[in-house]
Amino acid sequence: MIKEKKLNVLIKTTNHDRIKENINSLNFEMEQQDYQRLNLFRAKEFDDVVIDWEGKGGITVDQLANQFE
């Protein structure tokens, strides 16, 4: 779902080796069946979140983490 919603995880580090590791960790593909399995564990409220990418309503990205407290 994260890939389908085009969300990316931001990783903070200043260590050059960690930066390379983090970038390399994104270089993989999963089968559609694997995405479907993972989606079974997803909370319903995650699907209902509307992210406001263009100022047309919904929550802003910086508010996303606070939606599930």
Order of alpha helices (4+ residues) and beta strands (2+ residues): alpha-alpha-alpha
